[in-house]
Amino acid sequence: MKRLLSIIVLAGALTACNNSADSTAEKKDSLDSLASERKEMIDSSADVRKDVIDSTTKHKKEALDRVDSAMNKK
């Protein structure tokens, strides 16, 4: 019984590994889709970081301007 079960499991594994139902075109489309999603994620992340940097720069410049104007009043 153990041998029969082992043979069935082995046959199932070999069959699953040799699944030729996935065509090359389907695999390419899948990889293209994944690459596109990754690119969008990277672009989105870059945009967010740029916005944070711009905002920080703006606030620092405003703070420096306030300090400069306060020092010029004295």
N, C-alpha and C positions, 0 to 999 in steps of 0.2 A: 504494500500500500504506500509506504514511504517513497519507494522508487517511482511508482506511478505518479504520485503527486509531484515529485522532483522533476520528472520528465515533462509533465504538463506545465509547470512553472517555467522551466527552461525553454520550452517551445513557445510559450506566451511571450517571454522576454525577447527571444530572437525575432519573433514576428513583429513585436512592437518596435524594435530597433531598426527593422528593415521596412519601415512604413514608406512606401514610395508614392503614397497618395498626395503628399505635399510636392507640388511642382516647383521648379526653379523660379518661375515667375511669381508664385505665391510667396516664396521665401524672400525674394527681392522686394516685393511690395511691402512685406512685413518689416524688413530692415529699413526701407525708405521711410515708412511711417514712424518707426522708432527714432530714426535719425532726425526727422522733422520735429517730433515732440521734444527731443533733447535740445535741438537748436532753439526752439521757442522758449523752453525753460531757461536756457542760458541767456538769451536775449532779454527775457523778462527780468531775470536776476540782475543783469547789467544795468537795465533801465532803473530799477529800484535803487541800486547802489549809487548811480549817477545822481538821482534825485536827492538822496541823503547827503551826498557830498556837496551838491549845489546849495541845499538848505543850510547845511553847517557853515559853508563859506559865507553865505549871505548873512547869517546871524553873527558870525565873527566880525565881518566887515562893519555891520551896524554897531556892534559893541565898540569897535575901535574908533569909529566915527564919533560916537558919544563921548568917549574918553578924550579924543582930540578936541572936540568942541568945548568940553569942560575945562581942559587945560588952557585953551586959547582965551577963555573968559577971565582967567586970573591975571 
